[in-house]
């Protein structure tokens, strides 16, 4: 999983290496449309892309591209393929093709360019415009925004994160469709929201995810120009707006306020501008400060989240597009340093953590429903949690297939975990053979995944169907493949999201849990053997924030697990216990299925 950045950069071969320290056109307005709906620069566009990198690093194309988008509105001219939402070859738009109108002069309006900076280092640019397009004899206005930034992870090859958003409004100025696409290393997250009478339908990769009702007016962004036209942009003005959030498939309240006029220095030029602030309570809270002129044009924007601050400055097209020499080193903002460096984390059998720095209710929402993680104490602004590396007695394991009603949902194939895929079924049954003991079967699968996967840290979040073909990836690919193989043989499995110790720090990580009579951690990326019988265990540095079924809610589940934690969590190790006899499992079994 890409959020475990320190892990993937320290281990490009199988086995362990966890004890090393890390290295440190046109200004005219359309009279046909209610142009006052046109809002400020989408406040979370840049942060959305970076956050996705830290959390998921992209949900891969097989899910996101198959039948994308069903009924999408597509422009046929005026932009290169790199700046529009595309259908895969051979798939025609269900609602037909949307075309630009012949309105003169020019179809692109209110175009602007901005340079994006992190800690005074330019990392990319943002671009936006609006234009008229037609579809089935009716005209719509597209509000397009994109940001492209370059970042690095622990000195690795710089990565471009491209986030694009198109909002389509009808003649009455009502939002009808919102498309969002984030691309990194060729892997994409593609989200769509379709507005119908009294309901909004959300899609992920063309597959329907959720449907919610709506009654009150909502927007794709704060309607700054509408407020300007109404004379409301005055010092002290504040108002709550409903903003559509395709990441959480919901409508979220955003608080907008006007702080007053300010003199701002922008690239050596002084300008007197309105200072506004928007507080967005979405999956990850974001505060956006904008400085805009009397026409609503944004000249400066600061996006602040718990883990990162980005500044955008209005520039010419040429200046904004000037190549970025190197990517900003982003990975270190997601690492957590403890007061004690664990030299051999694979030997750790028990840890007592004191956690603080984030809201108490967030810490209390961690999973405490099994003996591997226990809540020991709750203070005013901290908790003490104990993690345990447990040795499971295989004599207590259930017999396959497991059909218990309470774990039935963890046997089902899902969007990302296609346990019913013929190749996954074939490989799973070949690995397990005639074994009916659930724990012994789980260990067989874990060993096979450990030995069959080739580390590839540029892979986005691939589905099990893709991983079984290419057998490459990081902890997220190890997890999704193992969960699918387990489910294919009637063994309930799910994903845990949290952190683990590596390289002297704690890094974000994903690993499987299997149900063999009770839920047990079994991390195929970091297999450890304990005792003379070489029983497989998962070390106690694994600390869970949440879980996922690896279904269509995957992105939201994982984002919610780490929201408000990245860059904020303070971790103190009170004490810990180790077993020097525990060793990494690195032996290659000749009888493993290829």
C-alpha positions as CSV (number, residue, x, y, z in Angstrom):
1,X,0.0,0.0,0.0
2,X,1.4,3.3,-1.0
3,X,0.8,5.0,2.3
4,X,3.5,2.7,3.8
5,X,6.2,4.8,2.0
6,X,9.1,4.0,4.2
7,X,8.4,0.3,3.8
8,X,8.4,0.2,0.1
9,X,11.6,2.3,-0.3
10,X,13.5,0.2,2.1
11,X,12.6,-3.2,0.7
12,X,12.9,-3.8,-3.0
13,X,13.6,-7.5,-2.5
14,X,11.8,-10.1,-0.5
15,X,12.6,-10.5,3.2
16,X,13.2,-8.0,5.9
17,X,15.2,-4.8,6.2
18,X,13.2,-3.0,8.8
19,X,16.0,-2.1,11.2
20,X,17.6,0.7,9.1
21,X,17.2,4.4,9.8
22,X,15.6,6.3,7.0
23,X,17.5,9.0,5.2
24,X,16.6,12.2,6.2
25,X,-9.6,33.0,-23.3
26,X,-11.7,35.7,-23.1
27,X,-13.3,37.9,-20.4
28,X,-16.9,38.1,-21.8
29,X,-19.6,36.5,-19.7
30,X,-22.3,34.3,-21.3
31,X,-25.7,35.9,-21.0
32,X,-27.3,32.6,-21.7
33,X,-26.2,31.0,-18.4
34,X,-26.6,32.1,-14.8
35,X,-22.9,32.8,-14.7
36,X,-23.1,34.0,-11.1
37,X,-23.1,30.3,-10.2
38,X,-19.5,30.2,-11.2
39,X,-17.6,29.9,-8.0
40,X,-14.1,30.2,-6.7
41,X,-11.3,27.8,-7.5
42,X,-12.4,24.4,-6.2
43,X,-10.9,24.6,-2.7
44,X,-9.9,21.0,-2.3
45,X,-8.7,20.1,-5.8
46,X,-5.0,20.1,-5.1
47,X,-5.2,18.7,-1.6
48,X,-7.5,16.0,-2.9
49,X,-4.8,14.7,-5.2
50,X,-2.0,14.8,-2.6
51,X,-4.3,13.2,0.0
52,X,-5.1,10.4,-2.4
53,X,-1.4,9.8,-2.9
54,X,-0.7,9.5,0.8
55,X,-3.7,7.3,1.4
56,X,-4.2,5.2,-1.7
57,X,-1.8,6.3,-4.4
58,X,-4.6,5.8,-6.9
59,X,-7.2,3.1,-7.4
60,X,-6.1,1.2,-10.5
61,X,-7.6,1.4,-13.9
62,X,-9.4,-2.0,-14.2
63,X,-12.1,-0.8,-11.9
64,X,-11.8,2.9,-12.8
65,X,-11.8,2.4,-16.5
66,X,-14.2,-0.4,-17.4
67,X,-17.4,1.1,-18.7
68,X,-16.2,4.6,-17.6
69,X,-18.3,6.7,-17.7
70,X,-21.8,5.4,-18.2
71,X,-23.6,8.2,-19.8
72,X,-20.8,10.7,-19.4
73,X,-20.9,14.1,-21.0
74,X,-17.9,14.4,-23.2
75,X,-16.4,17.3,-25.2
76,X,-15.5,16.4,-28.7
77,X,-13.1,19.3,-29.5
78,X,-11.1,22.1,-28.1
79,X,-9.0,20.1,-25.6
80,X,-6.3,17.5,-26.0
81,X,-7.0,14.0,-24.8
82,X,-4.9,14.7,-21.7
83,X,-7.3,17.3,-20.5
84,X,-10.6,15.7,-20.9
85,X,-12.4,12.7,-19.3
86,X,-12.0,9.8,-21.8
87,X,-13.8,6.6,-22.4
88,X,-11.7,3.5,-23.1
89,X,-11.5,2.6,-26.8
90,X,-14.6,1.0,-28.2
91,X,-17.0,2.2,-25.5
92,X,-19.4,4.9,-26.7
93,X,-21.0,7.4,-24.4
94,X,-24.5,6.2,-23.4
95,X,-26.0,9.7,-23.6
96,X,-24.3,10.6,-26.8
97,X,-21.5,13.0,-27.5
98,X,-21.5,16.5,-26.1
99,X,-20.1,19.2,-28.4
100,X,-18.9,22.8,-28.0
101,X,-21.3,25.5,-29.1
102,X,-20.5,27.9,-31.9
103,X,-20.8,30.9,-29.5
104,X,-18.4,33.7,-30.4
105,X,-15.9,35.0,-29.5
106,X,-14.2,31.7,-28.6
107,X,-15.6,28.9,-26.5
108,X,-13.2,29.0,-23.5
109,X,-13.9,31.8,-21.0
110,X,-12.7,32.9,-17.6
111,X,-9.5,31.0,-18.1
112,X,-6.8,31.3,-15.4
113,X,-3.5,29.7,-14.5
114,X,-1.9,29.4,-11.1
115,X,1.5,28.1,-9.9
116,X,1.3,25.7,-6.9
117,X,3.9,25.9,-4.1
118,X,4.8,23.8,-1.1
119,X,7.2,25.5,1.4
120,X,8.2,28.0,-1.3
121,X,9.1,25.3,-3.7
122,X,7.1,25.2,-6.9
123,X,5.5,21.8,-7.4
124,X,3.1,22.3,-10.3
125,X,0.2,24.4,-11.6
126,X,-3.6,24.8,-11.6
127,X,-5.7,25.6,-14.6
128,X,-9.4,26.5,-14.9
129,X,-11.9,27.8,-17.4
130,X,-15.6,27.5,-18.4
131,X,-17.1,26.9,-21.8
132,X,-20.5,26.1,-23.4
133,X,-21.2,22.6,-24.7
134,X,-24.2,21.0,-26.2
135,X,-25.8,17.6,-25.6
136,X,-29.0,16.2,-27.2
137,X,-30.0,19.6,-28.5
138,X,-29.6,21.3,-25.1
139,X,-26.7,23.5,-24.0
140,X,-24.7,23.2,-20.8
141,X,-21.9,25.1,-19.2
142,X,-18.8,23.2,-18.2
143,X,-16.7,24.5,-15.4
144,X,-13.3,22.8,-15.7
145,X,-10.4,22.7,-13.2
146,X,-7.2,20.8,-13.2
147,X,-4.1,20.7,-11.1
148,X,-0.8,18.9,-11.8
149,X,1.8,18.6,-9.2
150,X,5.1,16.8,-8.9
151,X,6.2,15.1,-5.6
152,X,8.8,12.6,-4.5
153,X,8.7,9.8,-1.9
154,X,11.9,9.2,0.1
155,X,14.1,10.3,-2.8
156,X,12.4,8.1,-5.3
157,X,11.4,9.0,-8.9
158,X,9.3,12.1,-8.9
159,X,5.6,11.4,-9.5
160,X,3.0,13.6,-11.3
161,X,-0.4,13.8,-9.6
162,X,-3.0,15.0,-12.0
163,X,-6.5,16.0,-10.6
164,X,-9.2,17.1,-13.0
165,X,-12.8,18.2,-12.3
166,X,-15.6,19.1,-14.6
167,X,-19.0,20.4,-13.4
168,X,-21.8,20.7,-15.9
169,X,-24.7,23.2,-15.4
170,X,-27.9,23.5,-17.3
171,X,-29.7,26.6,-18.7
172,X,-31.1,27.4,-15.2
173,X,-27.7,27.2,-13.6
174,X,-28.4,23.9,-11.9
175,X,-25.6,21.4,-11.4
176,X,-26.3,18.3,-13.4
177,X,-23.1,16.3,-13.4
178,X,-19.8,16.4,-11.6
179,X,-16.7,14.4,-12.8
180,X,-13.5,14.0,-10.9
181,X,-10.4,12.2,-12.0
182,X,-7.1,11.8,-10.2
183,X,-4.2,10.1,-12.1
184,X,-0.8,9.0,-10.8
185,X,1.7,6.8,-12.5
186,X,-1.0,5.9,-15.0
187,X,-3.4,4.7,-12.4
188,X,-6.7,6.5,-12.0
189,X,-9.5,7.3,-9.5
190,X,-12.5,8.3,-11.5
191,X,-15.6,9.5,-9.7
192,X,-18.9,10.8,-11.0
193,X,-22.0,12.4,-9.5
194,X,-25.2,12.6,-11.5
195,X,-27.9,14.9,-10.3
196,X,-31.5,13.9,-10.9
197,X,-34.8,15.2,-9.5
198,X,-34.6,14.8,-5.7
199,X,-31.6,12.5,-5.8
200,X,-27.8,12.3,-6.5
201,X,-26.3,9.1,-7.9
202,X,-22.6,8.5,-7.3
203,X,-20.4,6.3,-9.5
204,X,-16.9,4.9,-9.1
205,X,-15.4,3.8,-12.4
206,X,-18.9,3.7,-14.0
207,X,-20.3,1.5,-11.3
208,X,-23.1,2.8,-9.2
209,X,-21.9,3.3,-5.6
210,X,-24.5,5.3,-3.7
211,X,-27.7,7.3,-4.1
212,X,-28.7,10.1,-1.7
213,X,-31.7,12.5,-1.6
214,X,-31.4,16.2,-1.9
215,X,-33.8,19.0,-1.1
216,X,-31.8,22.2,-0.5
217,X,-29.7,24.1,-3.1
218,X,-26.1,22.8,-3.4
219,X,-23.0,23.6,-5.4
220,X,-19.8,22.1,-6.7
221,X,-17.9,25.1,-5.3
222,X,-18.6,28.2,-3.3
223,X,-20.6,30.6,-5.6
224,X,-18.3,33.6,-5.1
225,X,-19.5,35.5,-8.2
226,X,-23.1,35.0,-7.2
227,X,-22.3,36.5,-3.8
228,X,-20.5,39.4,-5.5
229,X,-23.4,40.2,-7.8
230,X,-25.7,40.2,-4.7
231,X,-23.4,42.6,-2.9
232,X,-22.7,40.1,-0.1
233,X,-18.9,40.1,-0.3
234,X,-18.5,42.6,2.6
235,X,-16.4,42.4,5.8
236,X,-18.0,40.1,8.4
237,X,-20.3,38.3,5.9
238,X,-20.5,34.5,6.5
239,X,-22.7,31.8,5.2
240,X,-22.9,28.0,5.2
241,X,-23.2,26.2,1.8
242,X,-23.9,22.7,0.8
243,X,-21.1,21.4,-1.4
244,X,-21.2,18.1,-3.2
245,X,-18.3,15.8,-2.1
246,X,-17.8,12.9,-4.5
247,X,-15.1,11.4,-2.3
248,X,-17.5,10.6,0.5
249,X,-20.6,10.3,-1.8
250,X,-22.4,13.0,0.2
251,X,-23.3,16.7,0.6
252,X,-21.1,18.6,3.1
253,X,-21.5,21.9,4.8
254,X,-18.8,24.4,4.1
255,X,-18.5,27.6,6.1
256,X,-17.6,30.7,4.0
257,X,-16.6,34.0,5.5
258,X,-15.2,37.4,4.3
259,X,-12.4,38.7,6.4
260,X,-12.0,42.0,4.7
261,X,-9.7,43.9,2.2
262,X,-6.0,43.2,2.4
263,X,-2.9,44.4,0.6
264,X,-1.1,41.3,-0.7
265,X,2.3,40.9,-2.4
266,X,2.0,38.5,-5.3
267,X,5.1,37.7,-7.2
268,X,6.5,41.1,-6.5
269,X,3.3,43.1,-7.2
270,X,1.1,44.6,-4.5
271,X,-2.6,44.2,-4.9
272,X,-5.6,45.1,-2.7
273,X,-7.9,42.0,-2.6
274,X,-10.8,40.5,-0.7
275,X,-9.6,37.9,1.9
276,X,-12.1,35.1,2.2
277,X,-11.9,31.8,4.2
278,X,-13.7,28.5,3.6
279,X,-13.7,25.7,6.1
280,X,-14.5,22.4,4.6
281,X,-15.6,19.5,6.9
282,X,-15.1,16.6,4.6
283,X,-13.2,13.3,4.9
284,X,-10.1,15.3,5.7
285,X,-10.9,18.8,7.1
286,X,-9.4,21.6,4.9
287,X,-9.2,25.4,5.5
288,X,-8.8,27.5,2.3
289,X,-7.9,31.2,2.4
290,X,-8.5,33.0,-0.9
291,X,-7.5,36.5,-2.0
292,X,-9.8,37.7,-4.9
293,X,-10.5,40.9,-6.8
294,X,-13.8,42.7,-7.3
295,X,-14.6,40.4,-10.3
296,X,-14.1,37.3,-8.2
297,X,-10.8,36.2,-9.8
298,X,-8.6,34.4,-7.3
299,X,-5.0,35.7,-7.2
300,X,-3.7,33.8,-4.2
301,X,-5.0,30.7,-2.4
302,X,-3.7,28.8,0.6
303,X,-5.0,25.2,1.3
304,X,-4.3,24.0,4.8
305,X,-4.9,20.5,6.0
306,X,-3.7,18.5,9.0
307,X,-0.6,17.3,7.1
308,X,0.2,19.8,4.4
309,X,-0.1,23.4,3.3
310,X,-0.1,24.4,-0.3
311,X,-0.1,27.9,-1.8
312,X,-1.4,28.8,-5.3
313,X,-0.5,32.1,-7.0
314,X,-2.1,33.5,-10.2
315,X,0.4,33.5,-13.1
316,X,0.6,33.7,-16.9
317,X,0.2,30.5,-18.8
318,X,3.8,30.4,-19.7
319,X,5.0,30.8,-16.1
320,X,2.5,28.3,-14.7
321,X,3.6,25.7,-17.3
322,X,7.3,26.2,-16.7
323,X,8.7,22.7,-15.9
324,X,9.3,21.8,-12.3
325,X,12.8,20.6,-11.8
326,X,12.3,18.2,-8.9
327,X,9.4,16.9,-6.9
328,X,8.7,18.1,-3.3
329,X,9.6,15.4,-0.8
330,X,6.2,14.4,0.5
331,X,6.7,11.1,2.3
332,X,8.2,12.5,5.5
333,X,5.0,14.3,6.3
334,X,3.3,10.9,6.7
335,X,5.9,9.2,8.9
336,X,5.5,9.1,12.7
337,X,8.5,9.1,14.9
338,X,8.3,7.5,18.4
339,X,10.4,8.2,21.4
340,X,12.0,4.7,21.1
341,X,13.5,3.2,18.0
342,X,12.6,-0.5,17.7
343,X,15.8,-2.1,16.3
344,X,14.1,-5.4,15.4
345,X,10.4,-4.8,15.1
346,X,9.7,-8.4,13.8
347,X,10.7,-9.6,17.3
348,X,8.2,-7.4,19.2
349,X,5.5,-9.4,20.9
350,X,3.8,-6.6,22.9
351,X,3.7,-2.8,22.9
352,X,2.0,-0.2,25.1
353,X,1.5,3.0,23.2
354,X,0.4,6.4,24.5
355,X,-1.4,8.2,21.6
356,X,-2.3,11.8,21.5
357,X,-2.4,14.8,19.2
358,X,-5.7,14.0,17.5
359,X,-9.3,14.2,18.7
360,X,-10.0,11.7,21.4
361,X,-13.1,10.4,19.6
362,X,-10.9,9.5,16.7
363,X,-8.6,7.4,19.0
364,X,-11.6,5.8,20.6
365,X,-12.9,4.7,17.2
366,X,-9.9,2.4,16.6
367,X,-10.8,-1.3,16.6
368,X,-10.7,-2.9,20.0
369,X,-12.7,-6.0,19.4
370,X,-10.0,-8.6,19.5
371,X,-7.0,-9.5,21.7
372,X,-4.5,-8.1,19.3
373,X,-5.4,-4.5,20.2
374,X,-6.7,-3.4,23.6
375,X,-7.7,-0.1,25.1
376,X,-5.9,0.2,28.5
377,X,-6.6,3.8,29.6
378,X,-8.5,6.9,28.5
379,X,-7.1,10.3,29.5
380,X,-8.4,13.8,28.9
381,X,-6.5,14.0,25.6
382,X,-4.8,10.7,25.2
383,X,-5.3,7.0,25.2
384,X,-3.1,4.0,26.1
385,X,-3.3,1.1,23.7
386,X,-1.7,-2.3,24.0
387,X,-1.0,-4.3,20.9
388,X,-0.2,-8.1,21.1
389,X,1.4,-10.5,18.7
390,X,-0.6,-13.6,19.2
391,X,0.2,-17.2,18.4
392,X,-2.9,-19.0,17.1
393,X,-3.3,-22.7,18.0
394,X,-4.2,-24.4,14.7
395,X,-6.1,-27.1,16.6
396,X,-8.8,-24.4,17.4
397,X,-9.3,-23.5,13.7
398,X,-12.6,-24.0,11.9
399,X,-13.0,-26.4,9.0
400,X,-13.3,-25.0,5.4
401,X,-15.5,-23.7,4.0
402,X,-16.6,-21.4,6.8
403,X,-20.3,-20.4,6.5
404,X,-20.9,-18.6,9.8
405,X,-23.6,-15.9,9.2
406,X,-21.7,-13.2,11.1
407,X,-18.8,-13.3,8.7
408,X,-20.7,-14.0,5.5
409,X,-20.0,-10.5,4.2
410,X,-16.2,-11.2,4.3
411,X,-16.6,-14.1,1.9
412,X,-18.3,-12.1,-0.9
413,X,-16.5,-10.9,-4.1
414,X,-16.3,-7.1,-4.3
415,X,-15.2,-4.4,-6.7
416,X,-11.6,-4.7,-5.8
417,X,-11.5,-8.2,-4.4
418,X,-12.9,-10.5,-7.2
419,X,-12.9,-13.8,-5.3
420,X,-15.1,-15.3,-8.0
421,X,-12.6,-14.6,-10.8
422,X,-11.8,-18.0,-12.5
423,X,-8.0,-17.4,-12.3
424,X,-8.2,-16.5,-8.6
425,X,-10.3,-19.5,-7.9
426,X,-7.9,-21.8,-9.8
427,X,-4.8,-20.5,-8.0
428,X,-6.5,-20.4,-4.6
429,X,-7.6,-24.1,-4.8
430,X,-4.2,-25.1,-6.2
431,X,-2.4,-23.4,-3.2
432,X,-4.7,-24.9,-0.5
433,X,-5.2,-28.3,-2.1
434,X,-7.0,-30.7,0.1
435,X,-6.3,-28.7,3.3
436,X,-9.5,-28.1,5.3
437,X,-8.0,-26.6,8.5
438,X,-8.7,-22.9,8.1
439,X,-5.5,-21.7,9.8
440,X,-3.2,-24.0,7.9
441,X,-4.9,-23.0,4.6
442,X,-4.4,-19.3,5.5
443,X,-0.7,-19.8,6.2
444,X,-0.3,-21.6,2.8
445,X,-1.9,-18.6,1.1
446,X,0.2,-16.1,3.0
447,X,3.5,-17.9,2.1
448,X,2.5,-18.1,-1.5
449,X,1.7,-14.4,-1.7
450,X,4.9,-13.6,0.1
451,X,7.0,-15.6,-2.4
452,X,5.0,-14.9,-5.6
453,X,4.8,-11.1,-5.4
454,X,7.5,-8.9,-7.0
455,X,8.0,-5.6,-5.2
456,X,6.9,-2.7,-7.4
457,X,6.4,0.5,-5.6
458,X,5.0,2.5,-8.5
459,X,1.9,0.4,-8.8
460,X,-1.4,2.1,-7.9
461,X,-4.0,0.3,-5.8
462,X,-4.6,-2.6,-8.1
463,X,-7.5,-5.0,-7.9
464,X,-7.0,-8.7,-7.1
465,X,-7.9,-9.6,-10.7
466,X,-5.0,-7.5,-11.9
467,X,-2.5,-8.5,-9.2
468,X,-3.1,-12.2,-9.9
469,X,-1.9,-11.5,-13.5
470,X,1.1,-9.3,-12.9
471,X,2.0,-10.3,-9.3
472,X,3.6,-7.0,-8.6
473,X,3.0,-4.3,-6.0
474,X,3.4,-3.3,-2.4
475,X,1.4,-4.0,0.8
476,X,-1.9,-3.0,-0.7
477,X,-1.5,-5.5,-3.5
478,X,-0.3,-8.2,-1.1
479,X,-3.4,-7.6,0.9
480,X,-6.0,-7.4,-1.8
481,X,-4.6,-10.6,-3.4
482,X,-4.4,-12.6,-0.2
483,X,-8.0,-11.5,0.8
484,X,-9.3,-12.6,-2.6
485,X,-7.5,-16.0,-2.4
486,X,-8.8,-16.6,1.1
487,X,-12.4,-15.8,0.1
488,X,-12.1,-18.0,-2.9
489,X,-11.7,-21.1,-0.7
490,X,-14.4,-20.1,1.8
491,X,-12.0,-18.4,4.3
492,X,-13.4,-15.0,5.5
493,X,-10.8,-12.2,5.2
494,X,-10.7,-8.4,5.3
495,X,-8.1,-5.6,5.3
496,X,-6.7,-3.7,8.3
497,X,-5.4,-0.1,7.9
498,X,-2.9,1.4,10.3
499,X,0.8,1.8,10.9
500,X,3.8,-0.5,11.6
501,X,7.4,0.1,12.6
502,X,10.0,0.2,9.9
503,X,13.4,1.9,9.6
504,X,13.1,3.4,13.0
505,X,9.8,5.1,12.3
506,X,6.1,4.2,12.1
507,X,4.7,4.2,8.5
508,X,1.2,3.8,7.2
509,X,0.4,0.2,6.2
510,X,-2.3,-2.3,5.1
511,X,-2.4,-6.0,6.0
512,X,-5.0,-8.8,6.0
513,X,-7.0,-10.3,8.8
514,X,-8.4,-13.8,8.5
515,X,-11.3,-15.5,10.3
516,X,-10.3,-19.0,11.5
517,X,-12.6,-19.2,14.5
518,X,-11.6,-15.7,15.6
519,X,-10.0,-12.9,13.6
520,X,-6.2,-13.1,13.3
521,X,-3.7,-10.7,11.8
522,X,-1.7,-12.3,9.1
523,X,0.6,-9.9,7.2
524,X,2.0,-11.7,4.0
525,X,4.4,-8.8,3.4
526,X,6.1,-9.2,6.7
527,X,5.8,-12.9,7.7
528,X,7.4,-13.8,11.1
529,X,8.0,-17.3,12.6
530,X,7.7,-17.9,16.3
531,X,8.8,-20.9,18.4
532,X,10.3,-24.2,17.5
533,X,7.3,-25.1,15.4
534,X,7.8,-21.9,13.3
535,X,4.3,-20.8,13.7
536,X,3.4,-17.7,11.6
537,X,2.7,-14.5,13.5
538,X,2.3,-10.7,12.9
539,X,4.5,-8.5,15.1
540,X,3.0,-6.2,17.7
541,X,4.2,-3.0,16.0
542,X,1.1,-3.3,13.8
543,X,-1.4,-0.7,15.2
544,X,-4.9,-0.7,13.6
545,X,-6.8,2.5,12.8
546,X,-9.6,0.9,10.9
547,X,-10.7,-1.9,8.5
548,X,-12.1,-2.4,5.0
549,X,-14.1,-5.1,3.1
550,X,-12.2,-3.9,0.0
551,X,-15.6,-3.1,-1.6
552,X,-16.9,0.1,-3.3
553,X,-16.5,2.0,0.0
554,X,-12.8,1.3,0.1
555,X,-11.6,4.8,-0.6
556,X,-13.9,6.3,2.0
557,X,-13.1,3.7,4.6
558,X,-9.4,4.1,4.3
559,X,-9.6,7.9,4.1
560,X,-11.7,8.0,7.2
561,X,-9.2,5.7,9.0
562,X,-6.3,8.1,8.6
563,X,-8.1,11.5,8.3
564,X,-7.0,13.8,11.2
565,X,-4.1,11.4,11.9
566,X,-1.6,12.2,9.2
567,X,0.9,14.7,10.5
568,X,-0.9,15.0,13.8
569,X,-0.6,11.7,15.7
570,X,1.9,11.7,18.6
571,X,3.1,8.3,19.5
572,X,5.0,7.4,22.6
573,X,6.1,3.9,23.4
574,X,5.6,3.3,27.2
575,X,7.2,-0.2,27.1
576,X,7.5,-3.2,24.9
577,X,8.5,-6.9,25.0
578,X,10.5,-8.8,22.4
579,X,11.3,-12.4,21.7
580,X,14.8,-12.8,20.2
581,X,13.9,-16.2,18.8
582,X,11.4,-14.7,16.4
583,X,12.8,-14.4,12.9
584,X,11.5,-13.3,9.5
585,X,10.0,-16.0,7.3
586,X,12.2,-16.0,4.2
587,X,12.5,-19.7,3.3
588,X,11.3,-20.5,-0.2
589,X,9.1,-23.5,-0.3
590,X,9.8,-25.5,-3.5
591,X,6.2,-26.8,-3.5
592,X,4.6,-23.4,-3.7
593,X,2.3,-22.9,-6.7
594,X,3.9,-20.8,-9.4
